[in-house]
Amino acid sequence: MAKRRVLCFSIGTFAPTAYALGGNIYGKNLVQRLSEDDGIELFVVNANAEANRQGTEEFFKQMGIELLYVPVNPIGPATFQPERRTFVGAMDLIAKKAFRFPYELEAHNQLHIAKAASWAIGHWRADCVLFDYLPAVLFWRGVEQIPVPKFVVTVNREADLYADMLAVDNSPRSRWIGRISRWRLARLERRIHRTFDKTIAIGAPDVPSYLPAGRTAVVTSYLDESPELWRYQGNKTLFFVGNVGHYPNRLAIKYIVSKLAPKVLARVPDAKFVIIGASPDQVPVEYHNPSIDLMGPSTPAEVERLFKTASLFLCPVENTFGMKFKVAEAASYGTPFLASEQTMLGFPYFGDFPCLHLDDPDRSADTIAGLLRSATGLKALSDNVLTRQRNFAASQKNIWSRTLFG
């Protein structure tokens, strides 16, 4: 198979981090899948903080992938200067300062990034440019002048997710500023999707409905099977992993501690819940319970231990944005899991899998109680997870070259 040269442009963090967030897992996984594809020769431009340079360069050296690392200037005096010394440039900066959305100020006055990335296209003779994250487009000024086909991966419906985050602050001033900043982000999101050659979603609900089918695709991420798989321990431990500072995780944690856990404990009094990502002071005291361990931040080793030993992983996230990488992690370990119907939309190969019904915690608690009381049921669920994971992985060979080049 003839290889096509793909330049992947990323603002993600590839250096080692204390805790593997979903975005970090996604970025590394995408690079791995692209590099494994028989039809792709991969090159990467990564724009990130200078502090992450060494760890990032070591990561790509181990992967055997050529990298151009471009430091992102920290927010400082230059951030608050117009990119163009014109009236339009001044008004652009005023709008950004007053009604900014995520990454907008961070990307302002980073003109050196586009210059370096444009050089990389010619140096590596790239056949196309793949942006691994829609907000990364902000960091490449003049993206419309890229001389080769350009593709963008969307991992969320960015404007809709931002609207959910804005809902946390209900002050009148925040509401009207938020509406304008959300409108600005939605306009940018639509413009990117309409001007790029193709949009690739990692979750089917995120495909822009206003684009023709030939300019969209879905490529579902998956993780390699772990060398050490889940084994039944009979400990009746259920766990969730997610930083409470991320709004969808906050809602999921609230659902577990206020609705699901009390009903499960009424049925299985010796069950134990572990929540990584929220400490006791971040959860209302009325929801504290000796059977709910609010661990706060933890280590990758502890998360791995739970994936290999806990009875069930839970993912009661109620939005349909992207895909939840902790469920992909559970699948890679063969860990029995139950996720919301919304979450499962990001995992088409688990089509008829049992779910958590967020609007019916009694029904969900009955399902959980039945599994916790049955070693056979948990083992069968684990086998089901592994079978689906293996079959799906086998079907994805060269999926990226097939998607990009037909």
Secondary structure, DSSP 4 states (H G I P E B T S, - for coil): ---EEEEEEE----S--SS--HHHHHHHHHHHHHHH-TTEEEEEEEEE-GGGHHHHHHHHHHHT-EEEEEEPPPSSGGGGS-SSSSHHHHHHHHHHHHS--TTHHHHTT-HHHHHHHHHHHHHHT-SEEEESSGGGGGGSTTGGG-SS-EEEEESS-HHHHHHHHHTT---HHHHHHHHHHHHHHHHHHHHHHHHSSEEEESSGGGS-TTS-GGGEEE-----PPPSS--------EEEEE--TTSHHHHHHHHHIIIIIHHHHHHH-TT-EEEEET--GGGS-GGG--TTEEEEES--HHHHHHHHHH-SEEEE-----SS--HHHHHHHHHT--EEEEHHHHTT-GGGTT--EE-TT-HHHHHHHHHHHHT-HHHHHHHHHHHHHHHHHHHHHTTTHHHHHHH-
